[in-house]
Amino acid sequence: MKKAAKAEEDELLPEYDLSSLPDGVRGKYAQRFQEGTNLVRLDPDVAAAFPDETSVNEALRLLMQVAKRQLAPSR
């Protein structure tokens, strides 16, 4: 019973004055963060084929080279 009562107590130290803090905005920098990242989630079967990010990058670079050769006009 004492634990429940203690959990309801404010644990914030008295020297912190919340009225002096500006209003917080949830997700204020989320858009800026998303613009600076380029994360891609792989499906489990694809991720199992590659041990690390280096091997994924090498495979994608090879695929890009093959695609360029296929799209290049033949002379």
C-alpha positions in Angstrom: 0.0 0.0 0.0 2.8 2.4 0.8 4.4 1.8 -2.6 1.3 2.9 -4.4 1.1 6.1 -2.4 4.8 6.7 -3.0 4.4 6.3 -6.7 1.9 9.1 -6.8 4.2 11.5 -5.1 6.0 14.0 -7.3 9.6 13.0 -7.6 10.7 16.3 -9.1 13.0 18.3 -7.0 11.6 21.5 -5.5 14.3 23.7 -7.2 12.8 22.9 -10.6 10.2 25.5 -11.5 8.1 24.0 -14.4 6.4 27.3 -14.9 9.6 28.8 -16.2 10.0 26.1 -18.9 8.7 26.8 -22.4 5.8 24.7 -23.6 7.0 21.4 -25.0 6.0 20.4 -28.5 6.0 16.7 -29.2 7.8 15.8 -32.4 9.1 19.3 -32.9 12.2 18.1 -34.8 10.8 14.9 -36.2 10.5 16.2 -39.8 14.1 17.6 -39.8 15.4 14.3 -38.4 13.6 12.3 -41.1 15.1 14.5 -43.8 18.6 13.7 -42.6 18.2 9.9 -42.5 17.7 7.3 -45.1 16.8 4.1 -43.3 15.4 1.2 -45.1 14.0 -1.9 -43.4 14.7 -5.2 -45.1 12.4 -8.1 -45.1 13.6 -11.0 -43.0 14.4 -13.2 -46.0 16.5 -10.5 -47.6 18.3 -9.6 -44.4 19.2 -13.2 -43.8 21.1 -13.2 -47.1 23.4 -10.3 -46.0 25.6 -10.5 -42.9 26.2 -6.7 -42.6 25.5 -3.3 -44.2 28.7 -3.5 -46.3 27.5 -6.6 -48.2 24.1 -5.0 -48.8 25.8 -1.8 -50.2 28.1 -3.9 -52.5 25.2 -5.9 -53.8 23.2 -2.8 -54.6 26.1 -1.1 -56.3 26.6 -4.2 -58.4 22.9 -4.2 -59.3 23.2 -0.5 -60.3 26.1 -1.3 -62.6 24.2 -4.1 -64.3 21.1 -1.9 -64.7 23.3 0.9 -66.3 24.7 -1.6 -68.8 21.2 -2.8 -69.7 20.0 0.7 -70.2 23.0 1.9 -72.2 22.3 2.1 -75.9 24.3 -0.5 -77.9 26.5 0.8 -80.7 
